[in-house]
Amino acid sequence: MSQFDSLRSESPFQNKGQSGRILTNEELEKLQRDQTLVSDFKQNKLEKEAQKNWDLFYKRNTTKFFKDRHWTTREFEELKACRKFDAQRLVLLEAGCGVGNCIFPLLAEDANIFVYACDFSPRAVEFVQKNPLFCSERCKVFQCDLTTEDLQANIQADSVDVATLIFVLSAIHPDKMRLTLENIYRVLKPGGIVLFRDYGLYDHAMLRFKSGNKLGENFYVRQDGTRSFFFSRELLAELFTGVGFQSLVNEYVMRETVNKKEGLCVPRVFLQSKFRKPD
Ligand SMILES: C[S@@+](CC[C@H](N)C(=O)[O-])C[C@H]1O[C@@H](n2cnc3c(N)ncnc32)[C@H](O)[C@@H]1O
């Protein structure tokens, strides 16, 4: 992962909308030139070692890599309105929770939520449990590979109000994204919502990959063996609706990120979406 993905200072200007980033001819040519794919042997190895590579990521970076994600508390404001009565306890699932940068701000802000959080990295799960804000009465954290292990081993079917999927689906092989969404679908209540945010097509991070890192269309591997997919809104909508979700919001968020260390201003593209399991 690069410094562009880690601690950064963001300018307040962002645009949201249906149309993605338009590349210059030079940028398009750069992407088109890069057609060499990583060998099948190496691709299989990366898939087998996905869990190990993320666990090593947390061994190296501990809890210091990602910032707390306060945008979820802003977005979650709207979702709190889905309570049928004021005292209703909302049940959340943070799928691929990392060290808890999403869940701890939410737990701090709303006393009346219960959070299930899971990740396939044992170290990440341990960091969540060791966080001073962790409270076993309000949070259950467990290890789970979303692509192979049924969430129902830890969560009742049809019981979750809101699932968050934040920069996680991009780390999963495209062939296994559907299985991941089906897994989440089963534990969501009818009417339950998925909050999604992840890398968008032509994000700056995608254009920075050097030749030799391409795994497939819009799919790349970083130096540390973790992988990243870059989503178009069309592909994401197809994935979610294919599993049975209804699309509520599905838009690009474009913002300029200032990298102070390098004195650069870079265009970031994210996809921010909400999908609903029908009643
Ligand atoms: C970029 S981090 C995001 C963490 C957290 N959602 C956040 O916003 O800070 C991606 C996380 O997805 C987890 N992950 C990737 N593939 C997974 C899988 N198949 N099952 C469970 N977790 C996975 C990784 O271990 C990592 O913690």
The ligand as a Gaussian input file, in Angstrom:
#p B3LYP/6-31G(d) Opt

LIG

0 1
 C       -8.506000      -1.608000       3.612000
 S       -8.925000      -2.608000       4.992000
 C      -10.409000      -1.819000       5.544000
 C      -10.727000      -2.035000       6.978000
 C      -11.946000      -1.319000       7.539000
 N      -13.154000      -1.667000       6.842000
 C      -11.759000       0.175000       7.514000
 O      -12.535000       0.860000       6.857000
 O      -10.852000       0.677000       8.166000
 C       -9.520000      -4.100000       4.202000
 C       -9.782000      -5.187000       5.220000
 O      -10.464000      -6.273000       4.569000
 C      -10.019000      -7.480000       5.163000
 N      -10.325000      -8.565000       4.224000
 C       -9.868000      -8.724000       2.961000
 N      -10.358000      -9.857000       2.418000
 C      -11.169000     -10.416000       3.354000
 C      -11.954000     -11.606000       3.401000
 N      -11.980000     -12.448000       2.360000
 N      -12.663000     -11.887000       4.522000
 C      -12.603000     -11.035000       5.596000
 N      -11.865000      -9.912000       5.621000
 C      -11.153000      -9.600000       4.508000
 C       -8.536000      -7.243000       5.398000
 O       -7.962000      -8.100000       6.358000
 C       -8.539000      -5.786000       5.841000
 O       -8.597000      -5.682000       7.227000

